[in-house]
């Protein structure tokens, strides 16, 4: 039966008649795809053409579309259709047609060697797919045959055209193998066959690359072909001559990018580390690029410096272990490391004046890991050699982390600023890692530099330099335990001496204090040195994130030593909250900070501070509860409820989270009477019910209400008990009226915490039964409604 399909738009914009996949119809659809201004018609044409490519008729129309009188777009579609048929439907091709198909493809490639390059590439991909499907049994010497056929003198195409066509075919063959859909067992066989066949490829590539008469376009193609073949994990020693030729080609600006790609791909093969002798021969070749690298940096040639850096890093990063193992060659490897250090410290600000230094950061991790993995004796030798290198690396990284001048930074785009921020995070991670090798001496080194900078009158003060040194400290202190460091007291003493006239510096000062909050908890006498700075910064909206997060850390870690400062902290916090200096998320963090702070006070003090802190919000909420619901009101209500729930998240007078800190808990008497949070919740309960009555159908408001109680339950645990009966009653009414997920979550939390307390069984049990009943009814109604619409 003849297959018939719809061809879109052949009869105009209306409905198209069903048409065959003929040459004429394919051409019409292609014309519609490329030139029809109607996007819907284009989409229809594309869909129809995709069906045409996989149809049985594709074997017929593909060859016709390749006729010389067709335009390249049509020829390209014909070549693509052939590739799809060969790669996806190989099993449909009778074995007795293999040879004729191969001959036809060779013929077409020869013809297009002097024609359209995009069509030539698609035809080469089609022949590559055919070769992979026939190897190794049906076509055992596929690659050698390709080379022989294209070198034949009787071809009508000129020598250069044939050469470029052959190189294109040889280039796409490994690429097609990488993406082919061959079964795993076939893939292994074909890979082994290709590994043998590279013996027919590499001598040809060497000859073409080293021939002075080879035109630039041929040598360019040779490098791309080599780059493609080495990704098949060809033994590195078999690539030596080609790698050396690629290094020589680096001097030619037209061949530079292709040479870099080929060398990096060859060096980066996972199997390359087995060929240590070849790797050792590569070190002098890489070191020989240093003059070219320095010249490029001097001339601001970022592409050349980037490419040479990629080569040096590829050798160092992939093979540091193998090269370190060659102890007798330690000096040449150290020279390579110093070359990579030059790349790390390349002049300019990333990413505006240079984009190279970031390539090197992973190398420093790898080298350190490899050194520290050696047995003790060998490690000691390499530590002696490389510790000075890593101290130099710290200096280089902190220099690279420095901000440009305010004027220059003002001209940076937001994207450049974001890239620089991420780059500094990468530097921070590297510094933290380097601490493992350099230890406490690194902190001493940073402290000495900072001390000299802040006390010396010889050099002009640089806020950028100060900020970078502090950033280095902060990077380490954030993740490493510095509680036993003997330089931290001196650093805390230096911080107030810093002249803060810049937002970036102020931010880093804040984050550094935050990173040292655990140390401050062990040395409370120093809190007064830095707390005034933090409280002052709270009033600056540009320091919102750093100042609030730092205060939160101090209040969490040092809460038992903060009562003398509590009144001041609460007053300043209350002031900035009322002035609405901070965004919503920072307001929430600030409330969490105050929760930690208040937890360490006497109950009377807590209640007094709570009253002054939340009274303005309660008054505002009372006013909002009287008004008709509108979007503006909703935002204000959700904000106030969020402030309360974040405050109650951390306000824990029973110190459930601090059970491991028994010695600290002895400082505080066991609180008597009702929990302050419960007292406040009971006072505002009716107000919350009033808000709910008007906003019960708004999931966001209901969620904000439930969050207050859920976070309080999680923090207070058993102390929440006095609230259980009235909360269960409110939850039951809420869920019965309009069932919402947040009410279910809160019910689950109550059941989880109080289900084992017999005293609370009645309200919890009643709520559980009610919620279950309402939910089952909902499911039942849903099933019945669905059944009504199921066709009989």
Secondary structure, DSSP 8 states (H G I E B T S, - for coil): ----EE-TTTTSSS---EE---HHHHHHHHHHHHH-S-HHHHHHHHHHHHHHHHSTTHHHHHHHHTSTTS-HHHHHHHHHHHHHHHHH-GGGS-GGGHHHHHHHHHHHHHHHTTS-HHHHHHHHHHHHHHHHHHTTTTTTTHHHHHHHHHT-TT-SS-HHHHHHHHHHHHHHHHHHHHH----HHHHHHHHHHHHHHHHHHHHHHHHHHH-TTS-HHHHHHHHHHHHHHHTTT--GGGGHHHHHHHHHHTTSTTTHHHHHHHHHHHHT-GGGGG-HHHHHHHHHHHHTTHHHHHHHHHTT-HHHHHHHHHHHHHHHHHHHHHHHH-GGGHHHHHHHHHHHHHHHT-SS-BTTTBSSGGGGHHHHHHHHHHHHTS-HHHHHHHHHHHHHHHHHHHHHHHHHT----HHHHHTS-HHHHHHHHHHHHHHHHHHHHHHHHHTHHHHHHHHHHHHHHHH-SSS---HHHHHHHHHHHHHHHTTS--TT-SSHHHHHHHHTTS---SHHHHHHHHHHHHHTHHHHHH-GGGHHHHHHHHHHHTT-GGGHHHHHHHHHHHHHHSGGG-HHHHHHHHHHHHHHHHTT-S-HHHHHHHHHHHHHHHHTS-HHHHHHHHHHHHHHHHHHHHHHHHS---HHHHHHHHHHHHHHHHHHHH--TT-GGGTT-HHHHTTS----SS-HHHHHHHHHHHHHHHHHHHHTT-HHHHHHHHHHHHHHHHHHGGGGGGGHHHHHHHHHHHHHHS--HHHHHHHHHHHHHHTT-GGGHHHHHHHHHHHHHHHHHHHHHHHHHHHHHS--
